[in-house]
Structure formats: structure tokens, C-alpha cells
Amino acid sequence: MDLQYDAKKVEKLAQEYWNQHKTFEVDENNPGDKFYCLCMFPYPSGNIHMGHVRNYSIGDAIVRYQKMLGKNVLQPMGWDAFGLPAENAAIKNKTHPAKWTYKNIANMKKQLQAMGYGYDWSRELATCDPNYYKWEQWLFLRLYEKGLAYKKNSVVNWDPVDKTVLANEQVINGRGWRSDALVEKKEISQWFLKITEYADELLAELDGMTGWPEQVRTMQKNWIGKSTGAKINFGIVNSQNTIEVFTTRADTLFGCTYIALAPDHEFAKQAAKQDNKINAFLEKCKLSSTAEADFSTAEKEGIETNIKAVNPLTGDLLPVWIANYILSSYGTGAIMAVPAHDERDYQFAKKYNLPIKQIIEYSNETQMSIKDGPLTNRGVLINSSKYNGLTSEIAAQEIVNDLKILGSGSKSISYRLRDWGVSRQRYWGAPIPIIYCHNCDIVPVPDKDLPVVLPDNFEFSDNPKVLETLPEFYNVKCPKCGNDAVRETDTFDTFFESSWYYARFACRDQENSMLDKRVDYWAPIDLYIGGIEHAILHLLYARFFHKIMRDVGILKSNEPFARLFTQGMVLKDGSKMSKSKGNVVDPQDYIDKYGSDTLRLFIMFSAPPELSLEWSDTGVEAAHRFIKKLWLIVKKHVDCGIVTEKNIPGNLNSIQMDLRRKLHETLAKVTDNMESRFAFNTVIAAIMELLNAYNKFNIQSQTDKIISQEVMDTVVLMLSPIIPHVSHTLWQSLGHKKAIVNELWPTVDKKALLKETMEMSVQIDGKLRASLEVPSNADRNTIETEVLLLEKIKKHLTNKSVKKIIIVPGKLVNIVSV
Ligand SMILES: [Zn+2]
């Protein structure tokens, strides 16, 4: 054993061992229960960052622990390789996005390998590989056949800098998430996936998903936003048309004082054609974002039309307004405004002097009046004719029933979730497999012609719509009629690729189908680890894709991720590391200087994994010192002589018993944390405390040596998921032939946990049959229970029953049988 810890030497040895023995390459026929652990795959930006190191070190520790439990463990890795940064970097560096991307992948792979993560590299995939995106093109065509993929004109968030459509979630405070440019509205024709068709299932299953953080489940619930209510039709004076509104408060129908339309509601557009002021207002609305967060905070603005609507129950004539706070995509894009009982309607009515009519009574406790603000709680109805005196709940039911009889309304459910617009007007993405023909309109690319490969043999420039400039790409013959036709030149949103990669890892080498039966062995994923920022979009889309893959018949489970863990961020000087702040710490520098075990140890020790971690160079140095110290402690034991004897003698002195108790208490605590809570910081602290106790232990006798060996073995086993390289070498130095990565996790010796124990003879009808070891303070009940659990006693009591048990304290138990 070397005198000192040499990180470079140790890490090279361990990594060579894992590579040569293909330690982390698994197949479905390996023994043991399966455990599929996946960390969210990286975007190949060029270098791994500390966020990756944290995410992947947590995943790797869990994987190595689960492997030590004897499970068949899969941990794959790949590259989320499409996306805008590649195009921007290619323009900047005068290269091609593919070239830039593959170069980055090669570099980052080297870095991940230097960290020694236990990946099954035989399953590595990059989403920009035609062999990968071929299958999502295939899936898209199945969705098109089912009517779950469709094309429509829609108003989109347009990022004028990146020249692309943004999803609402990619608009932050009215600006593009990447470019930070003010987002505009634009109407274009786009492909959509009907995620709303699955809204109910996506929502209903969240309740049973107890392996997910409560916070994430709540975020998804809110995002799907199910509201139960009613659709009500308001007639229009001098017209056959009606305005349909959706409301969750049918009980407030008598308090409606105006109707409000979304700016892109059909009637609003019609009104704009006859009125310049209205037209100008609609144009102004187009400049604001469609993101909901901005909706709630924006100043309420509106304009009155010359349309008059009729309340179907009261016959009241109501003015019809166009208002910027109405979302065209929620409900019907029109609302019945009840200012007395709705916050936004109240603000709007105050601003434009519209009537406010109270129809819910204040309870006795509240001294408020409607002048102070809207009363948004449910209550008892007033000013509502025959519904007066009813509670909101009952009134809503009766009003909807009466509207139904009149043919003016019905119960309805509305979702906040909208269909997923997947078209992107960019080059670096998977081509959408559609052809447009003058004769045949929309024609899907036949399966046999997949993949539609993204062309790469041209000079890449800053033209955002590259594919439109490549006739050799877009000119095709129509697969149906053979006439000249053109390809779709939009590409898929990159969330498309990340929605199913976890499933492809199960059968990455399958050339004939998107998935095969191996996915039913590995799915659902036992543990998925990534940042909380993916709580909604990525995780919701992946759940949606899992269900559509199930319904297309290529996998069986309902949900992709049984358990989800969201790790915290890595901060420097209290803020997120970013190039613009100049506070980025490069993992490579630390791997080079201290080795990857030090980096892993620091990351895992410095904070509970779900919380933010503050970067600290002194913390890194302390982690490095700990490993060096551990090396010396093991060396001291080894120099004393390795012991192969595993049986702990029975007659220990109190010092020996204390150390063993400490050891097994630590092991119990560590096991619990590795199993479920993932509090690695606690794990490491407990092991450090154990080593402090061990350092006070003097090795004098052979029994001391046996115990010392037990402590050293167990410590190294417990640390091996966290600092696997040094553990690999230390394990060999401790005299073991088998590599530590293939060893089993140690088990807690429950006897060692007992404080003082005593031995009692156990007799049946006066004959000595067994002996019993119990804590010296064990009470009568404990002794009776323990005695009857002894195998020898059970055997002798077959076909007999116990009449009574006599206990002579500290000495003897006699069972009297009949
Ligand atoms: Zn055709």
C-alpha cells in the first residue's frame, strides 16, 4: 500500500477496472431486481458544469448503493443535442451546428468519464442522430393518423431575436427565456400535439404519484388547471349569434353586468373591421405577451363594442367589451363579468365605470361592503329572484339546470392546459415528416422513407430559416400522386426529443422499431433526478409521451418515473453560477487538482441534496484532507496486519462493545439515508464521527484486530458509493480479492446495537434446551417474547403448548409445557 493517497493513480486504476470488466454494462437477463436510475441528460454546451456534477454525483451514489444491494442496475447517459445554442455558436464560430455539437459531446464525455460515473456507455445516444429522431418522426405520424397531431393557425409568442416561436413557459416577464428580447405576438400556421386529450389522465394520476415531491405534483396540477363549471350562451340583440362563455361561478349569473371578449375572439375581430379604434386596440394587444403570468399583472384595458348581449335568465341587456385580461385559449375566450364577486372584473368595472351588482350576501362576521372590493367567496344569494336564499353551490346547480331547459347552457369542464405547439422555425432540430402537395394537401412521409434527415452538406449561415433555402431538401415528389411537392421546413421543438429518451435507453440498439419489450422490463424508471426547473414542461411532456407510446402499443406502463428527486442548485457567492456574473467554477480545474473523489465528496457533504449548495474552495480542501486522512487510517490498520477472521468473539470488553455499537449504529443510519432520504451530508458526517471514535481505539489483542478490520471494511464499503475510486484501492489494501464495486452492502448486526447484554439459560420442563442473549435491562415481556422466538425452543415446543414461563432474573428461563 502506498504511503500517501495519490488521486491520479487511484482514479486511473479504478476506472480501468470498471472499463475492462464492463462493470456498468447491463442487460435484462442479469440477476436481481431491476433498478433504473436516470439523471436528466445534459445539453452538450461544451463543458460539464457544477450543476451536472451535483446531479450526476447524487445519481451515481444511489446507483452504486443499489448495485451493492444485488440489484440489476441501469444508469445510462446521452445528449440532448438539438437546440438553439448550437446554431448561435455555429454562426459565431463560423462552423456547422452538427460539428460544434459532436465536438462538445466528445469533450463532455471525457469529463464525465474522468468523474468515474457508472454509466452504461453502450447505450449512449445523441438526439441529433437520425437513428434516434427517426423514431420520433415515426411516432408523430402515428399521432397524425390518430388525429392527435394537427395543424392550425395560431397566435404565438415570437422571439424577434432568436426568430422562433416560444412556448408560454419560455416567456419570462414578457421576454424570451434565452434571448431576453421583448416577445411579440404573431399568427402563424403550426403543428400541435393534442396533450389536452390526456389532461384528465395526467391530472388524475398525480394523486397516486407519491414518489414525486409534493411541490412538483402541485405545480403540475395547477398547470393542467382543471375547472368544473358551466358554459352559458348569451343571445345578441339583432342577431342569430350567441356569445358562449365559460364560468366556474354560474351562481353569480344575476350579478353579470357586462360581457368581456378576448382580443382575438371572432366577434372582436369582426368589430375591428368596422371600427378603427377597436382595430387599433387589437393591434396594441398583439404587442403584449400571451404568457399568463403577465396577464395577471398587466394593467387592465378594454374597449366597448356596439354589440349588446342578453342575460338568458334575467333578460338584462349587457354591454360587450373587448378586454386585454381575457385569454382566448382558456374556456371559450369570453366571460360573463361579475364585478361584485371577481377581482379582475372589479378592477375593470371600476376603471370604466361599469355597474357593480352584489348578489352574494356578506356573512355576519365580515363588516365589509362591496365598495371596499369584490366579495370572491361563495355564500348565500341575494338579488337573484327565485334563487335568493340558496347557497352558491345549490344555486349554481339549479341555475345550470334551468339554463339547460332553456337550451342556454350546460355543465362543462375547462382546462388551463393547452395543446403543445411543436413547430419551430429553426434549422437545428428534427425535421417534421410532412409533405405539402397542391393536389393532395397534407401528405405524411411514408414510414419507409424515414428518417427525413436534416441536411448538413451546405455552408451554414445566420439565415434563421435555413431549410427554406435548400431546394435539394424541400423539393420532393408527392408520395401520393407523384407531382412536385414540398417538404415541411419547420423542425420539432427540442422538448420532443427529451420526452422519450428515457425509454429509448432500454433498447438503444433496436433498429427495427422505436421500442421493444425491454422497455417493459426497465420502465417505469425507479428514480429520475434533475432540477426543479423541469417540474412542469419536460416532466409533463414526458408523462404525455409515455401515455401516447402506451396507446400506440409500444409499451405497457402508465407513467415513466416512479420516483422523482429534484436536487438543489450550486451557488457561488450566494447566486447561481453564470458566465454573465463571472462566478463560474469549472469542475475540470478541481478534477485536475484534487481528483474526482474530492469533488464528489465536497458536493455530497456540503448540503442536503435537495437544497442549494454554496461553493467553497476551503470546503473542497477539507474534503481532500479527509480522503488523505482516511488513507492513513486504513494504512495504519493494514500495517498492524490484515485479519481474515470474520467471526467476532463472544466475550468482548466494554471498549470493544462500544466501538462495535458505534459502527453498527452508523451503518444503520447510513443505510436508511442511502435507501430513502438521500441525506448524503448526514451519511458522511456520521462516518467521520465513527472514524473519530475509531482513532481512540488501541489495537492490543487479536480481538481488537478483528474489530478494527470490521470497522475499516465497513467504513470503506459505506463510502464506496460516494468516493468510489479511493474505495476501490483501499478495499484491495484491506486484503479483499473481489472488487468493491461487486461487493454487497454490509448488514447491521442488531446484537451489536444492544447496550449491555446478559446470557440466560433456557429450559423446557427443567431440561436445558438453548441460551438467550438479551439486554441486561430486558423486562419480563421482552424475555418471554424473545425466548419463544428461538428456533431451538420452537422446535421443542412443536405439538406442545406453554403452560407458564418461570424467570430467574439474570440467570434462567424455564418453560413449563403441557
Ligand atoms: Zn399529391
Boltz pocket constraint, residues with backbone or C-beta under 6 A from the ligand:
constraints:
  - pocket:
      binder: B
      contacts: [[A, 437], [A, 438], [A, 439], [A, 440], [A, 441], [A, 443], [A, 478], [A, 479], [A, 480], [A, 481], [A, 482], [A, 483], [A, 485]]
      max_distance: 6.0
